[in-house]
Amino acid sequence: MADTDNGEPRDDDSGRASRANTTPTMPGGPGGSGRRDPRRPRGAGGGILMGRPFGVPVYVAPSWFLVAALITWVFGGQLDRVLPELGGTRYLIALFFAVAFYASVLVHELAHTVAALRFKLPVRRIQLQFFGGVSEIEKESETPGREFVLAFVGPLLSLLLAGAFYAGMQAVEPGTVPGVLLAGLMISNLIVAAFNLLPGLPLDGGRMLRAVIWKVSGKAMTGTVAAAWTGRALAVAVLIGLPLVTHAGGYTDEGAGGVDTLTDALLAAILAAIIWTGAGNSLRMARLRERLPDLRARRLTRRAVPVENDTPLSEALRRANEVGARALVVVDAHGDPLSLVRETAIVGVPEHRRPWVAVRALAQELKDGMRVSAELAGEDLLDHLRSAPATEYLVVEESGEIYGVLSTTDVEKAFVAAMAKPSA
């Protein structure tokens, strides 16, 4: 606050204002679930809203239209070889396949969502995007058993869908449009399930591996580190192995596989980059969450002095400087808090005008959410600040006694400092 002590936010109980004297799909890939970055606001975003099953918004990202076009083109070409009599109609059928495939991915994501809601874990949204879908679950599982179940239900639903499509194939003639569609959907769901069961973060199999190691070691971070590095090794294996596997050695008698080889190499590079980045992000977010408890309202709160509405700003600042306070709380005759004097407003008042400006002219009335418990810390603190955006908050004890003022600037600085700490 202007013209007051420049010390850091306090980490003790001294100087509180008393009432007597008187704030991947994997992420980016098929069928995974992801964790929301604690810094990310809860705004909508994410593309076109398609609905709210179980109260969770489902968005289709603009990139989905690109992959839908690619699937339509590729599958349409396959239909031309299998059912040449379809002519141009094959592209309409291929588009239907693209939509049906992503409907299967949505079922995969809804499995994660329902499990999360069952465990009382809030889900911000489901997003269908270029490489599949992601369920943004806002909190970590409390036990390794729940983490395992939460990860496993997605691939399980994909396997069940594959089984359902296989059963449907038995009821139709092979070589017909329904038969080809059902076969394609069966194979694609088997691929989604198998891919997501690979044991490396950010895939569902990686989260299952994390849960197992967490259970054995008793430490969630140990599981995260092991699963993240396994994910990075998996990314390298995909980059090198996928082109070799798809071409049974990567070369033919005629030399390199030409366009097909280049396409497979590009696909492998994209998948490897997604897995590598996702594994790194999972590790970074886990380490960040490990440090979040350091963001404690009590430690970050600025000492405040209570002043009445008609107190001149210059007098209020003088009182604050005397006790080393960095914030002003406007109180009534009984010492009950009414409003907070905004730091930015103080800076905007020239020094020669301050004796003639009452603090009430610079104060922001306390609204719902602007009272913060001194005991809040970590994600609970960040969630509270996100739910009621403001520049300053009144921090109070459980008894209602004024503890001080919490500035969002101080919280942001502490968050950046936590992120800046080196990590493996």
Disulfide bonds with the S-S distance in Angstrom:
none
